Amino acid sequence: MAARVEIDEDNETNKGSMWVLDQKLDQPMDEEAGRLRNMYREKFSSLLLLRFAFQSLGVVYGDLGTSPLYVFYNTFPHGIDDPEDIIGALSLIIYSLTLIPLLKYVFIVCRANDSGQGGTFALYSLLCRHAKVITIPNQHRTDEELTTYSRSTFHEKSFAAKTKRWLEHQTFRKNALLMLVLVGTCMVIGDGILTPAISGVVVLVAVVILVGLFSLQHYGTDRVGWLFAPIVLLWFLLIGGIGMLNIWKYDSSVLKAFSPVYIYRYFRRGGRDGWTSLGGIMLSITGTEALFADLAHFPVSAIQIAFTVVVFPCLLLAYSGQAAYLMNHQDHVVDAFYRSIPDSIYWPVFIVATAAAIVASQATISATFSIIKQALALGCFPRVKVVHTSKKFLGQIYIPDINWILMILCIAVTAGFKNQSQIGNAYGTAVVIVMLATTLLMTLIMILVWRCHWILVLIFTALSLVVECTYFSAVLFKVDQGGWVPLVIAAAFLVIMYVWHYGTVKRYEFEMHSKVSMAWILGLGPSLGLVRVPGIGLVYTELASGVPHIFSHFITNLPAIHSVVVFVCVKYLPVYTVPEEERFLVKRIGPKNFHMFRCVARYGYKDLHKKDENFEKKLFDSLFLFVRLEAMMEGCSDSDEYSLYGQQTLQSTDGLLNNNGNSTSSNQDLTMSSVDSIVPVKSPLHVNSTVMSSSQMSSHTETDELEFLNSCRDAGVVHILGNTVVRASRGSKFYKKIAIDYIYAFLRKICRENSVIFNVPHESLLNVGQIFYV
């Protein structure tokens, strides 16, 4: 496989004939890797693509589509002084929609998806694969051999390589990048909270709608997706049709707003007031970031078709129609949209508008669930319950705790604001900060991932920053008029996420620095200085290599240990998913008579480690397969090339084991010990005769160990979990003590226990406590 050759190039002279055999058996994996990496680039039929485009309207474009309800009022909260201002505002709206949603997001940012996944954390995961910027150093080179771990390479002297070294050189830059991602994420959450509040519905009605909306979330978006799409499509057709009618009926001269010269005249005439009115103009592009965060549900081409064919033209017609109406009714700016509706269809449009506002809320709520799940997987959010709501779409999830917190915050914001203008100011602040964060991340993506020429990067970054910084400067004037609300909400979530991440990193560093040396383990002998009682002990640890401190703490305080000990590490990688057949890695620790193993279960940020009764079974299946392959390879002439404390991998489809240790012909993964971890791969149906003969030579030893493992499994399995308490050291500054002793301790107390996440039976659970100071 290409990735393997690239990773192992430093050891090329030491590979030997065994490596050649490994490559021969690896051949089918290249085809599988290509299929997995291109699964989101498949050619869809035209009919299927149109179906996806239709469905995307209900999930992706509800927020962006309801902006005409409130844009003109938030642009002119104090009324319209000059009809020419309407033309100038319309021109700003037209070019804002063209530059930001259309050009930047739909055709550029959406291309930066991580195998179909969108959002700030998806961009971060792409960067983590192309540069060593991840702050939890639990990655290993063999993780890069996953079929979903796609990345590009570049010349050492290239601009991309220099940027990579600059990012990796200092920890401060890595933390700054993470902080940028967290700020963008928190602002998206603020967006989700403010979206329901800005719909313009009466407060009491809005509260009732919100309670109903959040109460339905546990059913999942899949069940209501087909209902949402027709509503939003009808909404777009209505506002586009009404816009055309109003242009023809009131003033077709508003179409001259397509000339950008009216933007210059607008600012020259309006001065400071014209500049601050950009906060209202910017509301015309709200929902754009939710468009990117909700990307997991549909192909990029479907989203592009929906926007260019339906959303973009209908929005342009809607805003132009409102401007034409306002040219003759300047005093109706407070509720320009509803006043511009023809009397004969007013109430049907009002009902559709209310329904569309609800759908807009659903889009941002779903986006919030997605990014919280991504943050959770990358160690940036406390452990919460995550529920899959669809068997078809991996990205459709429901997080009960976040759902109810969002509902309370939404009701508080809706009831607390005095008028819609204040909500609009707050909404604009959240949106523009997310866009700025995305622009900075996209700059790094274009350099490191796409390897664009620096001139193209400069053009994209400069144009984006000019537009977005202009909007940002405008919303700064309105921080005291409601714009502070998303900043406070985002700051609260930012403190939670950063403190949790800081505590997680410190715990991992403690585990790394205090892990037990193999010399000490070997010095204890096969019995480990204790009585080895029948059974299997699964010791859960965050370490993917080495023996954790919790194990030494355990054996120095108890007189016995199980006959078989398996160290289990569940870790998340910066990839969207880990294929099921590549999830479990197994290796042996110490000599065979120690009966100690390690199993690493790897997940992507879209994978769900749910209550899976098969988790333990799959773990033992992988263990049995490892023993089988290890014994099979012992007779090979090159077996001395493999270290006892690491591993290479092979896979065979013949003569593998089921969980009882018998042979079966189904496809399974096999692993064998070599350097430091494991990579599952595929192999042909017929295994080389050398491997088969070595298997026969060691079959007696293999059978004995498999029988021993089965007898220990029958005797009982105990799950040993560490309960590590983090405390700030005595000499710490007061803010560190507050962060660790109060905030982090509180979050640890209320978050889900590992025993619940791993679905550990209470009668088989053993907690081992320890305290360390930071």
SELUMLUM-757055 format. One record per residue (C-alpha): x, y, z. Coordinates in steps of 0.02 Angstrom, whole numbers, plus 50000, padded with zeros to 5 digits. Example, Ala and Ser with C-alpha at 12.3 -4.5 7.8 and 13.67 -1.06 7.14 Angstrom:
BEGIN
506154977550390506844994750357
END
This chain:
BEGIN
500005000050000500675017149955500465024250130501455009850205502895012150085502965030650125502915028150313504225014350317505435022250195506765024850330506845006150362506895001250179508574992450191508004981250335506374974550268506954957550206505974943950120504634943650255504164961350206504024955550025502834941850080501824954650178501684965650023501094950949917499744946850043499284965350055498844967649872496934967149883496984980850017497504993849888495874991249796494894991949958495795007750012495385016149848493565011349864493425018250040494365034250003493275037749851491615032649927491065050949928491645053549749490525040549672489575044949515487745046449562486365044649436485505060749387483885055449471484755050849634485725067149633484115077049611483345067449755484825071949867484705090049811482855090249856483165082950029484595095050062483365109550052482515103950212484085100450313485385112550246484535128250181483155131850305484195144550403484855153650250483135153550168482215162250310483375177450314482185188150207481025188650357482115200850452483555207850348482835224650292482155228950465483855225450547484715235550411483565250750438482995249550621482705268350627481815269750460482315274150282482865291950245483255290550059482535278449930484285276849857484795268350021483645253949976484565251449811486245252149901485695239650033485015227849899486665229049805487605224349964486435209549990486675203449812488575203849820488625196749996487605181749939488715179849786490405181149873490105171850036488815157650018488995154949830490835157049789491685154349956490645140850039489695131349905491125130449780492705131749887492455127550072491305112850036492715105049936493745104850097492595091850175493385077250266492705062750163490995070850164491055077950341490965096750368491205109450506492695117250595493235100950676493225092150507494445105350444495475102750602495545083950576496195086750398497565097950466498005085250602498325072150469499465083350368500425091150513500795085550690499705098650773498555087650877498785091751061498485074251132500035064451075499235047151069499475044550882500595031250808501335029550635500285013950603498705024350622499225032750461499015016250369497135016250392496185016250229495255031850286496845040850341497115049450174498395063350163499525071450035501415073350036502485088049982504275092249943505375096550090505805113850023504035118349970503005132150047501845118950121503305110050206503915126450280502165130350344502045112950419503695114950511503175132250571501565125250644502415110350726503875120150797503025127650949501675121051064500945138551073500485137950888499645121050907498625127751054498195143550957497545132950812496495122550932495835138451014495325145150842494365129050809493525129750980493015147950955492235143750787491345128850863490665138851009490015152250892489085139150789488265133550952487785151750984487085152350807485995137250848485345145651005484925162250919484115155150761482425150850839482375167650927482545178050769481065170350675479955184850727478555174250802477635180750957478605175851115477265164451190476995155551025478865154350998479125146151169477765133251133478535129550963480275127951041479695115651174478835105151041480325106050924481605100551053480445087051119480405079250945482295078650924482455060950991481515054550839482955060450730483045070950572482845055850459481005053650503480545071650470481765075250329480495071350194479265083050280480515097350292481085097050111479365100550034479065114650160480715123250117480495120549931478745128149940479465142550042480805146349912479555145449769478365157049862479645170349906480375169549730478655171149651478125185249767479765194049731479485193149543477715199649565478285214349672479675219049551478405219749409477055228049515478025241349611479715246349540480795236549420482155249749432482825240749587483705228649469485035241949442485675236349613486655222849520487885236849481489165237949624489295256849602487765258649716488745250849858490015265149847488625278049841487765269849991489305271550102489725289050039487965294950078487695285450240489375287850325489505279450496487665274550496487875266050328489385256750395488505250350552487005245050448488115231150380487665221550537485905219950466486515216350289487565202050355486005193050417485655189050233487065176150239486675168250408486525149450399488015147950284489095139750418487665127950462487685123350277489485117450297489225108850465487735098950396488745092950248488835074750307487075070750249487255074150063488505073949920489345090649886488665090849708486875089349773487125104249888487875114249744486405110149631485125114749763485965131449798486285136949619484615131049547483385134949687484095144249838485175157749757483955163849623482455163349740483375173449873483895186449745482095188049684481435188949863482615203049916482355212449753480465211049773480525217849950481625232249892480375236249753478965236449880479945247550000480295260149861478435264349869478135260350054479655266450151478705267050316478355248250308480165243150338479775235550509478805221150432479235223250248479115204750207477345201950272476725218750204477365214250030476325198250022474755199649913473175199550021472445184449931473855172749988474375181250151473845167750274474505152850175476175161750159476155166150344475905147750389477295142150272478435155850342478155149650520478485131650467480055137050373480695146050528480505129850626481455120350492482835133550501483005129950686483125111250650484585114050532485635123350661485155111350802485725096450697487345105650657487625108550843487415090050880488675085750744490045097550803489805092650986490055074550935491645079250842492285089250992491875074651107492875062451000494405073850995494435076151185493715093751185492035090851269491435081151422490765063651391488905064551353487665051951286487605051251096486175042151009486115036950827484425041350755484645033450584485335016950524485645024350352486595040150393488045039550516488025058250541486235059250605486365059250794485455065450948486275071451110484955072251248485945082951372486415095851241484645095751173483865101351337485245113951374484955121651202483085122251233483285131551398484525143951321483405146551168481885150351276482905162051385483585171451233481875172351149481015178951305482455190051360482705200951207481635216451197481525217351008482065208550850483425221350814484385216050969484245197750920484875202150746486385211150819486795195950925486535183950780487685194050666489095193650794489045174650805488995172150617490435183550569491635176150698491285158550633491645164350456493295172250508493825156250595493375146050440494375157850328495945155850433495755136950437495435136450250497055145950222498015131750305496975118750211497425126750044499275126650090499465109650175498075098950101497745106049928499525112649905498915127849810500115140949746500405154549874499675167749757497995158449751498035156649940498385175249958496955180049841495695169049932496255174550105496335192950062494615193549978493805183650119494605194050257494185210550173492335206150163492215197650333493275210150429492185223850357490655215250428491575211750591492005230150613490155234250588489515221850718490775228450845489745244350853488255233950908489055223451046488165233851178486495232351083486325213451100487935208051016488665203051185487465188351204488315175951086489995181351156489445176651332488665160151273490215155951171491365160651314490445148851432490585134351309492385139151271492865138151455492025121151469492875114351313494595121351346494645116251531494065098751485495375097451350496725104151467496265091351601496225077351470497965081951407498665082751584497935065751626498705058251470500385066251509500295058951685499935041751613501395043351492502665049351620502175036751754501985021151647502835005451709504464999751631504504982551550506074978651650505054979851810503694968751738504954955751679505794956251849504184950451932504194934351832502724925451748501684926151907501974944951921502394941852104500574937552138499364923252134498684921351956496854916751975495794909651831494964922951725495344937551610495644955151673495274969251549496254984451609495625000351525496935013651492497195028951384498935023051334499145014651165500895008751215501735004051378501024997451541499965010351633500315016151810498615009851865499234992051840500694994051961499505002652081498334987852066499604973752092500474982452237498844983752334498014967152293498714949552319498074941952156497904945351971497004936251831497844922751730497654933351572497814952251572497274962851422497614981551419496194989751322496435006951246494965015651160495605030451062494925042450932495915047150777495785062850669494805053450536492935053450504492775034550528493795018750556493185003750453492534989750563493814977350496495244989150546494594994050717495464981850835497354980550853498154966950960499924963851021500784953351155501654961251304503124951551376503504933051353502124920751312502044913551488501584930751556499924929851460499814948851441499104957351287498614974551225497074978551122496834995751044495085000050981495135014750861493685026150816493425041150703492515056750758490925050950670490975033450744489915029950895490585019151036488855014151087488225000851206488824986651098488644969151168489794963051031491244974151086491924961351208491614947151085492534956350946493964959951064494174941551106493984936550924495434948150882496444940751025496174922850964496614927750786498204936050847498744920250938498374909950783499404920850667500824922850790500994904050803500814902350615502274914250583503474907350715504124893950598504564906250459506414909150423506244927950441505244927850602506744934050701506504950950614504964954050720505184961450892504194954351036503514971451081502754977250919501824971050767501544969450582499924962850512499284949750395497554944050354496964927250292495264921350242495634902850267495824893350430495394907850545494634906650717492934909650786492784914550967492884896451024494574893850945493954882950801494284886050617493094895350505493114901650326492394919150356493384935150326494284940550485495814950850531497424942850588498864951450673500614947250724501924954650836503264966350764503694984650807502404994250908500614992450850499464984350723498704987550554497364975950483497474972050298496704960150172497464945050089497094932749948496044917349974497564905749967498974908650090500784905450044501334887550077502754893450189501504901750305500394886350305501824874650347502384885850490500604885550555500614866650557502304866150647501664877050789499884870450796500144861250960500764876851053499414887250972498034875051023498664874551203498634893551218496914894951136496214881951255497004891351400496224907851342494524899751321494584891951494495064908751569493644917251475492414904351541493064907251718492534925451707492994942551638493314957451752493394975451688494674985851783494435004651761495525018351828494695032551923496025046051910495705061652012496585077451952497055090952076497995107352058499645107352151499835118452304500925131252217499705133752072498975150652032497185154052083496445152951906497245135851882496515129952047494795136251995494945127651825495565110851892494855109252068493135116252030492685117151845493575101351785493085091751943491265096851919491285091751735492055074951780490705072351910489235075751794489905067651635489595049451590490635036351675491785025651568490915010151634489295016251554490145020751390490985003751380489384994851435490274986251579489134975151686489104981751864489514964751939491084963551829491734981151866493244985251973493735003551997495515007952046495725025652112497265036852105497625055352128498915065952039499335084352048499655096351904
END
